[in-house]
């Protein structure tokens, strides 16, 4: 399902930023603190930070293919974000 929205991240909690299976994604960390991002297969939240991508404030990805972002996760189709302090992510996907 297409979306173009802002997702709020509670502190120290993996939060799904996709609302359905996606093949590409645009997102930007619009927080004042860094976030970690992980791709998963299905709506299964990560349980650790191992292999998570780090995005500093105002960094992100522009229409990036899931295969390019998470080549080690066969079939990755959902994206989760994590911030120790909480924050927000602007996200757009189809």
GITA-V849062 format. One record per pair of residues at least 12 apart in sequence whose C-alpha atoms are under 10 Angstrom apart, sorted by the first residue. I is the first residue (numbers start at 1). GAP is how many residues later the second one is. Records with the same first field share a line. If there is no record, write none. Layout:
BEGIN
I = GAP ; GAP
END
This chain:
BEGIN
1 = 17 ; 18 ; 19 ; 20 ; 21 ; 92 ; 93
2 = 16 ; 17 ; 18 ; 19 ; 20 ; 90 ; 91 ; 92
3 = 14 ; 15 ; 16 ; 17 ; 88 ; 89 ; 90 ; 91
4 = 14 ; 22 ; 23 ; 86 ; 87 ; 88 ; 89 ; 90
5 = 12 ; 13 ; 22 ; 84 ; 85 ; 86 ; 87 ; 88
6 = 21 ; 22 ; 23 ; 24 ; 82 ; 83 ; 84 ; 85 ; 86
7 = 22 ; 23 ; 74 ; 80 ; 81 ; 82 ; 83 ; 84
8 = 22 ; 23 ; 73 ; 78 ; 79 ; 80 ; 81 ; 82
9 = 22 ; 26 ; 71 ; 72 ; 73 ; 74 ; 75 ; 76 ; 77 ; 78 ; 79 ; 80
10 = 71 ; 72 ; 73 ; 74 ; 75 ; 76 ; 77 ; 78
11 = 71 ; 72 ; 73 ; 74 ; 75 ; 76
12 = 23 ; 69 ; 70 ; 71 ; 72 ; 73 ; 74 ; 75
13 = 32 ; 33 ; 34 ; 67 ; 68 ; 69 ; 70 ; 71 ; 72 ; 73
14 = 22 ; 23 ; 24 ; 30 ; 31 ; 32 ; 33 ; 34 ; 35 ; 65 ; 66 ; 67 ; 68 ; 69 ; 70
15 = 22 ; 30 ; 31 ; 64 ; 65 ; 66 ; 67 ; 68
16 = 21 ; 22 ; 23 ; 24 ; 27 ; 28 ; 29 ; 30 ; 62 ; 63 ; 64 ; 65 ; 66
17 = 20 ; 61 ; 62 ; 63 ; 64 ; 71 ; 72 ; 73 ; 74 ; 75 ; 76
18 = 25 ; 59 ; 60 ; 61 ; 62 ; 63 ; 73 ; 74 ; 75 ; 76
19 = 24 ; 59 ; 60 ; 74 ; 75
20 = 22 ; 23 ; 57 ; 58 ; 59 ; 73 ; 74
21 = 19 ; 20 ; 21 ; 22 ; 55 ; 56 ; 57 ; 58 ; 72 ; 73
22 = 43 ; 44 ; 54 ; 55 ; 56 ; 57 ; 71 ; 72
23 = 40 ; 41 ; 42 ; 43 ; 44 ; 45 ; 52 ; 53 ; 54 ; 55 ; 70 ; 71
24 = 37 ; 38 ; 39 ; 40 ; 41 ; 42 ; 43 ; 44 ; 45 ; 53 ; 54 ; 68 ; 69 ; 70
25 = 35 ; 36 ; 37 ; 38 ; 39 ; 40 ; 41 ; 44 ; 52 ; 53 ; 54 ; 66 ; 67 ; 68 ; 69
26 = 34 ; 35 ; 36 ; 37 ; 38 ; 39 ; 64 ; 65 ; 66 ; 67 ; 68
27 = 31 ; 32 ; 33 ; 34 ; 35 ; 36 ; 37 ; 62 ; 63 ; 64 ; 65 ; 66
28 = 27 ; 28 ; 29 ; 30 ; 31 ; 32 ; 33 ; 34 ; 60 ; 61 ; 62 ; 63 ; 64
29 = 26 ; 27 ; 28 ; 29 ; 30 ; 31 ; 32 ; 52 ; 58 ; 59 ; 60 ; 61 ; 62
30 = 26 ; 27 ; 28 ; 29 ; 30 ; 57 ; 58 ; 59 ; 60
31 = 25 ; 26 ; 27 ; 28 ; 52 ; 54 ; 55 ; 56 ; 57 ; 58 ; 59
32 = 24 ; 25 ; 26 ; 53 ; 54 ; 55 ; 56
33 = 22 ; 23 ; 24 ; 25 ; 50 ; 51 ; 52 ; 53 ; 54 ; 55
34 = 20 ; 21 ; 22 ; 23 ; 24 ; 25 ; 48 ; 49 ; 50 ; 51 ; 52 ; 53
35 = 17 ; 18 ; 19 ; 20 ; 21 ; 22 ; 24 ; 25 ; 46 ; 47 ; 48 ; 49 ; 50 ; 51 ; 52 ; 53 ; 54
36 = 13 ; 14 ; 15 ; 16 ; 17 ; 18 ; 19 ; 20 ; 44 ; 45 ; 46 ; 47 ; 48
37 = 12 ; 14 ; 15 ; 16 ; 17 ; 18 ; 23 ; 32 ; 33 ; 42 ; 43 ; 44 ; 45 ; 46
38 = 12 ; 13 ; 14 ; 15 ; 16 ; 31 ; 32 ; 35 ; 38 ; 40 ; 41 ; 42 ; 43 ; 44
39 = 12 ; 13 ; 14 ; 27 ; 28 ; 30 ; 31 ; 32 ; 33 ; 34 ; 35 ; 36 ; 37 ; 38 ; 39 ; 40 ; 41 ; 42
40 = 26 ; 30 ; 33 ; 34 ; 35 ; 36 ; 37 ; 38 ; 39 ; 40
41 = 32 ; 33 ; 34 ; 35 ; 36 ; 37 ; 38
42 = 33 ; 34 ; 35 ; 36 ; 37
43 = 34 ; 35 ; 36 ; 37
44 = 34 ; 35 ; 36
45 = 33 ; 34 ; 35 ; 36
46 = 33 ; 34 ; 35 ; 36
48 = 34
49 = 33
51 = 19 ; 21
52 = 18 ; 28 ; 29 ; 30
53 = 16 ; 17 ; 28
54 = 27 ; 28 ; 29
55 = 26 ; 28
57 = 30 ; 31 ; 32
58 = 31 ; 32
60 = 29 ; 30 ; 31
61 = 30
62 = 29 ; 30
63 = 29 ; 30 ; 31
64 = 29
65 = 12
66 = 12 ; 13
END
